Amino acid sequence: MLGAITGDVVGSVYEWANIKHKNFEPLFSPRAFFTDDTVLTVALMDGILHDKGYDDMLRQYYQQYPHAGYGGRFHQWAKYENQDPYGSWGNGAAMRTSAVGFVYDTLDKVLEKAEKYAAYTHNHPEGVKGAQATSSAIFLARNGSSKVDIKDYIVQTFDYDLDRTLDEIRPDYIFNESCQGTVPEAIIAFLESDNFEDAIRNAISLGGDSDTLTCITGGIAEAFYGDIPQDIANESMSRLTPEMRDVVCQFYQAHRPSKTVDKAYEYATAQIEQLNISNTSKQAYHEGKDEFQKDQDAFWQAAMSKTNRKGLLDSLLSKMKAR
């Protein structure tokens, strides 16, 4: 889950400014922020943790973080209760499903739950398939399956083409919000990786829908490689709101105890206290202000939709240069 969040945060600044290489520095841009991928991932974690209806949690988190960059049809679905699923084959279901692969004890249960959680919105067969493929890859990875076995299962079960290489995909790969145009590429980025950070960099190097693609890769990579490096965990956790951090930490304590996550939680809490913004984080998020610039270049740019993100980034960068 924190692996998926890391992928989203790292990829957030490249979604509309793709790069086609993996040797970018730093890993976390000062402008990196969480998007709808993280919000809905944490919503599912919260729903599982407290045994709440996932449709209710999706709407609750949408209301709490309304400007995180959701798709247009999700906006309409989340605004009103008793809305039917809208038949999407988009990658929105796959991006939010990493917790399913970490929590449930059998592959059959993982497939069942992935379909259930996807179908609240993404009930198209391709949308369900993307969520199931992501969740099952995570389940297999955390239970010791080799990359060869994971690849074989995904190919045989979901008929994804995983025989391509990153070098073959990269030159012609463009923005694609479909599951069938995102999930296979995200899995290949994991399969070609040597460690967690390498997986994240592989995914970024493809371009496309960078935050979502890298979110999917990050969830699988965390399951396969184990705890993510402490410095990366610290940075990821520090980009979340206090409310999100609480849910993430509680979820790990309940389902996947991790000293790395505990330390990251402590680190992020200390950073927030040092910046003296603990009581204004939610307000600043909603208002979309650069409250967190302060004396450090550590601010959250969360209140941005996919349509206005570039303009707001340019505006904030101009303000930074003028300081």
DAPEDA-V69910 format. One record per backbone hydrogen bond with DSSP energy under -0.5 kcal/mol. CO is the residue of the C=O (numbers start at 0). NH is the residue of the N-H. Records with the same first field share a line. If there is no record, write none. Layout:
CO=NH  NH
This chain:
0=4
1=5
2=6
3=7
4=8
5=9
6=10
7=11
8=11  32
9=12
10=13  14
26=28
28=31
29=298
34=37  38
35=39
36=40
37=41
38=42
39=43
40=44
41=45
42=46
43=47
44=48
45=49
46=50  51
47=50
52=56
53=57
54=58
55=59
56=60
57=61
58=62
59=63
60=64
62=65
64=67
66=303
67=35
70=74
71=75
72=76
73=77
74=78
75=79
76=79
79=82
87=123
88=178
89=92
90=94
91=95
92=95
93=96
96=99  100
97=101
98=102
99=103
105=109
106=110
107=111
108=112
109=113
110=114
111=115
112=116
113=117
114=118
115=119
117=120  121
120=85  87  122
123=126  127
124=128
125=129
126=130
127=131
128=132
129=133
130=134
131=135
132=136
133=137
134=138
135=139
136=140
137=141
138=142
139=144
140=143
145=149
146=150
147=151
148=152
149=153
150=154
151=155
152=156
153=157  159
154=158
159=161
164=168
165=169
166=170
168=171  172
169=172
176=90
178=181  182  183
181=185
182=186
183=187
184=188
185=189
186=190
187=191
189=192
194=198
195=199
196=200
197=201
198=202
199=203
200=204
201=205
202=205  206
203=18  206
207=209
208=212
209=213
210=214
211=215
212=216
213=217
214=218
215=219
216=220
217=221
218=222
219=223
220=224
221=225
228=232
229=233
230=234
231=235
232=236
233=237
234=238
235=238
236=239
240=244
241=245
242=246
243=247
244=248
245=249
246=250
247=251
248=252
249=253
250=254
251=255
257=261
258=262
259=263
260=264
261=265
262=266
263=267
264=268
265=269
266=270
267=271
268=272
269=273
270=274
271=275  276
272=275
276=279  280
279=283
280=284
281=285
282=286
283=287  288
284=287
288=290
289=292
292=295  297
295=297
301=303
304=308
307=311
308=312
309=313
310=314
311=315
312=316
313=317
314=318
315=319
316=320
317=321
318=322
319=322
